[in-house]
Structure formats: structure tokens, C-alpha cells
Amino acid sequence: MFINCHSFHSLRYGTISVKELVQQCVELGIGVAALTDINCISGIYDFHRLCEKNNIRPVVGVDIRTDNKQHYICLAKNQSGIGEINRLLTQHHCEGNDLPLHHPNLPNVFVVYPLNNYPEKLHRNEYIGIRPEEINLLINPILKKYIPRMVILQPVTFTTKREYKLHKILRAIDRNTLITKLEENDICGQNEKLISIDELLKNYQHYPQIIENTQQLLEQCHFHFDYKTPKNKKNFTESKDSDIKLLKELAYKGFTKRYPDDDEKAKARMDKELGVINQLNFCAYFLITWDIIQYSNRMGFMHVGRGSGANSIVAYCLGITDICPLELDLYFERFLNLNRKTPPDFDIDWSWQNRDTILQYIFDKYGKDHVAFCGTNVEFKYKSIFREVGKAFGLPKEELDELATKSIEQHDINSVSAMVHKYGKLLEKFPNQRSMHSCGILISEEPITNYSALEMPPKGFPIAQFDMHVAEEIGLEKFDILSQRGLGTINDTVKLIEEKRGIKVNIRDVSLSKDEERCNEFLSRGKTIGCFYIESPAMRGLLRRLKCNNYKVLVAASSIIRPGVAQSGMMKEYIFRHNNPDQFEYFHPVFEKELGETYGIMVYQEDVIKIALHFGGLSPADGDVLRRAMSGKGRSLSALQKVKDHFFESCKSLGHPEQLSKEVYRQIESFAGYSFCKAHSASYAVESYQSLYLKVYYPIEFMVSAINNGGGFYRTEVYVHEARMSGATILNPCVNLSEYQTTVYGEDVYLGLMHIEKLESKIAVLIPEERKNNGDYTSLENFVKRIPIGIETLQTLIFIGAFRFTGKQKHELLIEARFLLAGNRPTFKHLTLLEEPQKEYTLPKVLRHPLEDAFDEIEILGFPVSVSPFDLLQTKYRGSVMAKDLTKYHKKQVKMLAYLISRKHVPTKRGTMFFGTWIDAEGEYFDTAHFPDNLSQYPFQGGGCYLLLGTVEVDFHFPTITILKMAKMPFIPDPRYTLDKDKAYEAYNNIREDVSMTFRKPYPQEHEIGLPRRKMS
């Protein structure tokens, strides 16, 4: 009898989760109910599954509204009806079509109009809904004649009085107004909740025909959905047979290139994989991915195929990945096995600059009716909850800022803020808006609107109204089309080397960089700033601790640096065993044979499968069930228990002592959830090597490209410093030599106009464009006549030295600018043959402090360019020890002067600590540790230079200074403001630092890991 139930997927309207709605139906004994969220189908599949589980007959549909004005309720008679509703909504969301007020063309849908919007003539599938409070109106003769076409309308939006208030708050948030200013048509009726069937029917006891109409309508709605059949595009060619034929041809064509020696082991692996792929009907999935890669190659784009897809030799031979699974002993079952009924994920990265081109190709090739992004629900977050709820209650901005920025404990509790807390808590986990999944693309066999309505976000690619979990449940597997800046840096470096030096670097030839001696030497010393995935302080420290000088150790490092692996204690144990191979024993021969590369430690997810297979005697497929279940990806506890029982039975039959089997399973259980996919690490390692090779042999071009791609872990200043350390001369932006991005001429690096924060991007683009079209700027006057610029922006360019080619001092140029613009912003002027020259004035020479330019640079760019930060200090002291010598001072105190680069917040059992990264006066990097008790006395005080006193601890070749005392050192007063004491230190107080916050659990101590270092019998 309930044909109009709303869940919280009716965004900023409904207050009940789908699970709660079904539970309420169970409690009230309601046997049939309809979920009809407003213009949205997000919840229908969860609703359908939960209803069937609880013996409730689910009916699904949509409440069609425009600006909260209800047009009608649509109830799908069958699955085709949902497709019709989806297409109606898609045309509205994506093409801007108005939702029809009456008579939508939906033959497989029942349409129920509210009493305030029914047409004079009803079609066969159309009804009028009568609310309990409207029954008295049926005395009206005009309405009486419609009784044969009327049904019960008891909308459901909330459960309790508190939820009704929450509904009002949601409506105020949606309307961007105060609760007190909501109008009657903004909110739902006060009785829109589930009640018992008896109570509901009592209202209609004098109108049995309305009751009967409602029952008949609901009985005609049958939403059956086949969750088991894959919904992805079935065939790449015209049939399954031609798909497997093409896949084999392409795979063996690639095989001859990847394995020119006709490797028998590789061939056997290839045949085995092709058999499984064909048996599971995944040929189309591989071919579609191959097709996307072919397009990428034709366009000259770089890609990285990573994730478990790199476990496949077929993927390797198709060129989807660049990882040989035989070289790293990667199990195909980790990617695909006969127990897996859903397609695997290929994670493929492109440069952030090229990704949209790839996406456009996919949409064009496979058709907009069959392609969409996965949606995702953006929930109300801590800060937004308090800000939004507080705004609805009418709190002023100052109080809203306080609620949003301070922790709950610090809130000033009064009657209003107590209400904000009360209702804010109810909003936790509520969806606030739908958004686009960052990378998941769906390609369907049938039109995608058979399953979901589509929406068009600002990005320009349509999104489904459900998320990746629902997509997977209904049989739609996503293709992950990702982007990253690391590939952009590599791509741009290769182009820059060819443009500036005329050298072509085939960076796709991974053997070029992977086994390169100088690259490995840089790697072992942690000289990897700017290189993808291996540039963070933690990673550079790990590389030094391991003296990492080869591909396989880098693959391991890429995995053990992950928070989960480090959290399990495996990072510490790996470092110990790597450096002390004679100080531990493999506690069982299987661990030595199968995990010898990682010293008997399960570092990778594949290792779990290996141990389950070779120690426990399980099949590779069961090993993967074990891994998936323990990593939280397997949803069946019964499946896990079954595999666990099989593991112990098998161990017993193999003759393993029970105690030993228990220890092995304990390790699997402890580390399976934390471990990282080896193929993923290997893909990262290859890209790391590619970027490192370019850094080693073409350092200036590489750092310029890193700057232009937005860097990575650090701010721009650090990459500029690294370019300088690589031999570049760093020069401020110049209107005649700079481009929008940073560029290089020989060893001269000109910072791009994009780095001038107060310069509008359109002007920053126009300056080099105009210069390219009409020649260099000959003077300030010539520049002003060609570029439409205001006086403030022009002054910024003067202060940064962008007109130094004129040979005039800054004060001369500033006065000239005033004369030229006289406070006006001119429109663009085309050059004419006869230009009346500006009058020349002779101005007196002004003595400038030699460091004034540096303070201009800090103000405009955020960091000094013409000098080092150390040159701006009041003290001439530079420390007693330099970073390059720290390993000689183990357990000794040192005093150092250093410039802060970054610091990382790390939780410990004793409280918050920080790890700092610094450069010394010679430009070399070093690291510090700051413990909680020390930080209370000697806290960080923002960016800048500090005097440090601490004790050096050398941990496996890597020195860290444990800080005892530190003090921020003052710059000289800003010479531009000699008469203004407040301004004299403003620039220094604005010096930046990089701060990264982590809120994980503290890493375990050695004794907490419990990994045996001695053989067990």
C-alpha cells in the first residue's frame, strides 16, 4: 500500500537509509512496498536485495519532481519500466529536456499523479493518488468521478519527530536558507511516515475501490533482476569465437616480441591463461583494454598497466602491462581464476594531461548509450556537517568557522550549538550529493540506461546514479582509467630533451633504465627527488636503509613502504633481514624456497597464495579466496572458514606438525590484509626507474618537467632547488623569455609566468602568445600597448623583474607604469605603423639594498630565487656539521643550521611526533625526528631556517637526528620596509613548509611482530 517511499538517496530530503526502511517494513508486517526516490534510482538494487532477503515484495520507481514540485510517481511494471524511467531522467539530466508535467511516454510504467497535478484525461496506465488528509475532498463531484482511477498515497520520508526536524534541516541546506524561512511547499507533510497497514486502511474504509485499485496496481509490478549474468559488453568482434581467435593472434604476435627465444615455460603459461580467459568469457574485456592501449600508442601517449593485471602474461604480450610475470614469479590466479565470476580490474594510468583524450575515445568508440562513469555518493563530512547545520539554524559566520575548524571538545556549547551537535550527528554517513568515481568506467552490452539514469556533472562525462559496489553486484565491472602527474613528467621530459637537445630517448624501453648502473647508484643513495613514488622522505630513507640498487629490491621497497605492510611490522623485519642475512633462519624450507627473495616474509599478496599453495597444499584458486577474504574483498565468512578448514586438513595430510601449521596460518592471517599486490609494486618500480633514468642523465630537463607537472610530494620551491643542485641557473620570469610554464635554454631555467600568483592565468597565457605572434616586447610602453593589463598586475611583473631586459631600475619602471596607465586598465590595442612615443623622463638613481629583490620574490613567488634563504639570515653561522658527513657522527651530538622543507605528523603511543626534512647551507637533504616531549618545549614555528641541536642515529646506513633543541632563526628585516616594523618581518613569517598529516595507528615494536627468526620443527 506504500507506493511512495523515500530513502536518504532522495538527497537533502529523505532521512531513512534503505536498510532502515526495509527493517521498518519487517517490524510493521508490510509485505509489499515501493521505493521511489526523487529523480533517482540509486537505492533500488539494495532495496530489491534486502526486500527479497526479508520476504517483502519490492516495487521500484521514481518520484518525478522539478524544484521539489511533484509531477507524478512512476512505478515500474517490470525491468523494462525501469529503463524507460531512466531514459526520461537521463534526457532531463544530460540533455536539459524538461520533465513532462503530464503523460510521460512510459508504456511499462504506472504513473500516479498527486491531487494538485492530475490531467483531465487519464491514460490507461495513469492514476491519481489520494493522501489520507485529502479523503474529505472526495465529496466534490468533480473528484468523485475519478474514484475508479484513484490509489492510496501515503508518502514516507521520515520515521520520528526528530527525523522530521532533520528533514527540515536537510531542506534548509538544499534551499540555502534558514529553517524558519522554509515555505510549506519546501518540506514534506507531517504524517509522511510508515504506519501499520490496518491504520492506513482505516482512513480509506469508506472507499474500498481505492484500496482495491492500490492492491491491483502493486500486484502488476514485478521487478525481477538477474544479478549473476555479466552486464559488460559481451564481444569485441561479432562473436565469442572470433574474439578468442583475435585474442590468440594478438597475444602470440606480442609473444614473439616479448620472448624472441620462444621460451617454452612462457608459452605454456600463455596457453593456460588463454584457456581460463576463454572459459570465463573475459576475451572481450581483454580486447577492449587492448583496443584502448592501441589508441593511446597511436596518439604517442605513455601508459602504465598496473595492479593485478600485471600478473597476466597475456596482458604483457598485448602491451597492456610492461611487467614479465615470469621474471617476478607472479601468479595468474591472483588476477583471474575459475572461482572468480566477475571480470578482473585492469588499472591503467595515463598522464593527467592525456586522460580526457582517452576517455573521449572510449565514449566515442563504444557509444554514449553504453558508456558511463561509476557514480559515488559524497557524504556529509565533519566540517561540512557543522557548517551546513549551523547555517540552517542561523549561526553567524564566526561561529560557523569555529564549529567547522575546531574539534568537538573545543566547541562552545550553548542551546543552538547543542542542536547543531544533536542533528549533525544524525547526518553522519548521509549522502549529500552524487559525484563521479575518480576512474571507474562502465561499458555495457545493453544500453546503460536499462540499469541506471545518467547525470552530467561539470566534467562533461555522464555518470551512473549508483556506485562501484552496486555496479559490481548487478554484474557491471569497471575499467579503471586513471591519471597521475608522474607520467606527465616523464612524457614532458622526453619531449623537452628532443626539442632542446635534439636527442630522442626511447623511455618505453624499460631495459634502458632498469639495469642502469648510475640509476642504481642514485637509488641506493636516495637521490630521487622528483621521481614517481620514490621521492618522499620516508621512501628515500628506506632506499638508503636497504642500499637499494636493483629492480627486485625496489619492487619490495615499493610494497613495504605502504602503510598496511609497515603497520604489520613487516617493513622493520624486512630491513633487518636484508641487512643481516646471516642473523636469521628460515623457519621452514618452503619459506626459504618460495619467499627467499623477501627473506621468508610475506611482503606481497601473491606470497599468501604461494604459502597456501606450497605449504598448505591448497589450489591456487583457493589461495586467492583466502587472500581476498582476509584483505576484506571477499564477503563470505563461510567461504573463508571452508578454505581455513581445508588448509589445516591439507597440512595434516602433508605431515606438518599442528603447531607449525598454526604459526603459518597466524602469519597468513596477520599479513594477508596488509600485504600489497606484487604486480602493482613492480609497475610502480618500472615507472620509478624511468623517471630516475631521466633525472640521472637529463637532470635539468627532468626537473623543469616536474615543476610544470605540479611536482609531486613537495612544493614548487623544492623542485626549483633540485634543478639548481643539478646545475641549472634559475632565473625569474621575464616577459621576453618566459613561457606560461617554466622553460629551459641550455642551463638557464626561466620560471614560468604561471608561478606568479597574482597574475591571471589568461594574461599569463597571452603574454608569450602575443610575443610569438608579433615579436619581442621592446619596452614597458610597447608591452602595455599590446597586453590589456591593470596597474596592480603590471607592478607585480615589475617587482619580479619581468622587465629587466629594459635595463631600467624597478622604481623607474614603476613611475613609467603610472604615467602609461594613469590608474586605468587599457583595452587591447593592435600595433599601428605610427606610434607616438611616450615622453622620456630622467629619474635619479636610487640605491637599492642588494637583498630587496629576494623579498620581492618571496612575496610574489613564495620563495627566494636570486639568493639562498641562508643569505637572508642575520647570523653568518652555518652549523658545525654538514649533511653529507652525518653518518660519521653516530650517537654523537651535532649542531646544524637548516632550512625546513617538510614535516610529517606521526602518531605514537606517547603522543604526536614529527619527522622533519631539511636542507643545509650546501643544499643537501637530511632528516630529523621530534618526539612528543621535545615538541612541547621546541615546537615548529612555520617555514624558515632553524638552529638544530640533536643526536645522530644511523639506522642501517641512514642518519636521522633526534632533536634535543631547536630555534627558528630570524631573517634580516625586510629592507623594503625599514620604517615599518610590522611589515619588516611579514615575508619571513609567510615562508612555506610542506606538512603531511597521518592518523594511522602507531607502528608495532619488534617484540610485537612475533615473526620467528629461528627454524621451527
C-alpha positions, 0 to 999 in steps of 0.5 A: 500500500506504500507506493511512495517511499523515500530513502536518504538517496532522495538527497537533502530530503529523505532521512531513512537509509534503505536498510532502515526502511526495509527493517521498518517494513519487517517490524510493521508486517508490510509485505509489499512496498515501493521505493521511489526516490526523487529523480533517482534510482540509486537505492533500488538494487539494495532495496530489491536485495534486502526486500527479497532477503526479508520476504517483502515484495519490492516495487521500484520507481521514481518520484518525478519532481522539478524544484521539489514540485511533484509531477507524478510517481512512476512505478515500474511494471517490470525491468523494462519500466525501469529503463524507460524511467531512466531514459526520461531522467537521463534526457532531463539530466544530460540533455536539459529536456524538461520533465513532462508535467503530464503523460510521460511516454512510459508504456511499462510504467504506472504513473500516479499523479498527486491531487494538485497535478492530475490531467483531465484525461487519464491514460490507461496506465495513469492514476491519481493518488489520494493522501489520507488528509485529502479523503474529505475532498472526495465529496466534490463531484468533480473528484468523485468521478475519478474514484475508479482511477484513484490509489492510496498515497501515503508518502514516507520520508521520515520515521520520528519527530526528530527525523522530521526536524532533520528533514527540515534541516536537510531542506534548509541546506538544499534551499540555502536558507534558514529553517524558519524561512522554509515555505510549506511547499519546501518540506514534506507533510507531517504524517509522511511516515510508515504506519501499520497497514490496518491504520492506513486502511482505516482512513480509506474504509469508506472507499474500498475501490481505492484500496482495491485499485492500490492492491491491483496496481502493486500486484502488476509490478514485478521487478525481477533482476538477474544479478549473476549474468555479466552486464559488460559488453559481451564481444569485441568482434561479432562473436565469442569465437572470433574474439578468442581467435583475435585474442590468440593472434594478438597475444602470440604476435606480442609473444614473439616480441616479448620472448624472441627465444620462444621460451617454452615455460612462457608459452605454456603459461600463455596457453593456460591463461588463454584457456581460463580467459576463454572459459570465463568469457573475459576475451572481450574485456581483454580486447577492449583494454587492448583496443584502448592501449592501441589508441593511446600508442597511436596518439604517442601517449605513455601508459602504465598497466598496473595492479593485478593485471600485471600478473597476466602474461597475456596482458604483457604480450598485448602491451597492456602491462610492461611487467614479465610475470615470469621474471617476478614469479607472479601468479595468474590466479591472483588476477583471474581464476575459475572461482572468480565470476566477475571480470578482473580490474585492469588499472591503467594510468595515463598522464593527467594531461592525456586522460580526457583524450582517452576517455573521449575515445572510449565514449566515442568508440563504444557509444554514449548509450553504453558508456558511463562513469561509476557514480559515488555518493559524497557524504556529509563530512565533519566540517561540512556537517557543522557548517551546513547545520549551523547555517540552517539554524542561523549561526553567524559566520564566526561561529560557523568557522569555529564549529567547522575548524575546531574539534568537538571538545573545543566547541562552545556549547550553548542551546543552538550549538547543542542542536547543531551537535544533536542533528549533525550527528544524525547526518553522519554517513548521509549522502549529500550529493552524487559525484563521479568515481575518480576512474571507474568506467562502465561499458555495457552490452545493453544500453546503460540506461536499462540499469541506471539514469545518467547525470552530467556533472561539470566534467562533461562525462555522464555518470551512473546514479549508483556506485562501484559496489552496486555496479559490481553486484548487478554484474557491471565491472569497471575499467579503471582509467586513471591519471597521475602527474608522474607520467606527465613528467616523464612524457614532458621530459622526453619531449623537452630533451628532443626539442632542446637537445635534439636527442630522442630517448626511447623511455618505453624501453624499460631495459634502458633504465632498469639495469642502469648502473648510475640509476642504481647508484642514485637509488641506493643513495636516495637521490630521487627527488622528483621521481614517481613514488620514490621521492618522499622522505620516508621512501628515500630513507628506506632506499638508503636503509636497504642500499637499494640498487636493483629492480627486485629490491625496489619492487619490495621497497615499493610494497613495504613502504605502504602503510598496511605492510609497515603497520604489520611490522613487516617493513622493520623485519624486512630491513633487518633481514636484508641487512643481516642475512646471516642473523636469521633462519628460515623457519621452514624450507618452503619459506626459504624456497618460495619467499627467499627473495623477501627473506621468508616474509610475506611482503606481497599478496601473491606470497599468501597464495604461494604459502597456501599453495606450497605449504598448505597444499591448497589450489591456487584458486583457493589461495586467492579466496583466502587472500581476498577474504582476509584483505576484506574483498571477499564477503563470505565468512563461510567461504573463508572458514571452508578454505581455513578448514581445508588448509589445516586438513591439507597440512595434516595430510602433508605431515606438518606438525599442528603447531607449525601449521598454526604459526603459518596460518597466524602469519597468513592471517596477520599479513594477508590484509596488509600485504600489497599486490606484487604486480602493482609494486613492480609497475610502480618500480618500472615507472620509478626507474624511468623517471630516475633514468631521466633525472640521472642523465637529463637532470635539468630537463627532468626537473623543469618537467616536474615543476610544470607537472605540479611536482609531486610530494613537495612544493614548487620551491623544492623542485626549483632547488633540485634543478639548481643542485643539478646545475641549472641557473634559475632565473625569474620570469621575464616577459621576453623569455618566459613561457606560461610554464617554466622553460629551459635554454641550455642551463638557464631555467626561466620560471614560468609566468604561471608561478606568479600568483597574482597574475591571471592565468589568461594574461599569463597565457597571452603574454608569450602568445602575443610575443610569438605572434608579433615579436619581442616586447621592446619596452614597458610602453610597447608591452602595455600597448599590446597586453590589456593589463591593470596597474596592480598586475603590471607592478607585480611583473615589475617587482619580479623583474619581468622587465629587466631586459629594459635595463631600467631600475624597478622604481623607474619602471614603476613611475613609467607604469603610472604615467602609461596607465594613469590608474586605468586598465587599457583595452587591447590595442593592435600595433599601428605603423605610427606610434607616438612615443611616450615622453622620456623622463630622467629619474635619479638613481636610487640605491637599492639594498642588494637583498630587496629583490629576494623579498620581492620574490618571496612575496610574489613567488613564495620563495627566494630565487636570486639568493639562498634563504641562508643569505637572508639570515642575520647570523653568518653561522652555518652549523658545525656539521654538514649533511653529507658527513652525518653518518660519521657522527653516530650517537654523537651530538651535532649542531646544524643550521637548516632550512625546513622543507617538510614535516610529517605528523606521526602518531605514537603511543606517547603522543604526536611526533614529527619527522622533519626534512631539511636542507643545509647551507650546501643544499643537501637533504637530511632528516630529523625526528621530534618526539612528543616531549621535545615538541612541547618545549621546541615546537615548529614555528612555520617555514624558515631556517632553524638552529638544530641541536640533536643526536645522530642515529644511523639506522642501517646506513641512514642518519636521522637526528633526534632533536634535543633543541631547536630555534627558528632563526630570524631573517634580516628585516625586510629592507623594503620596509625599514620604517615599518616594523610590522611589515619588516618581518611579514615575508619571513613569517609567510615562508612555506613548509610542506606538512603531511598529516597521518592518523594511522595507528602507531607502528608495532615494536619488534617484540610485537611482530612475533615473526620467528627468526629461528627454524621451527620443527 
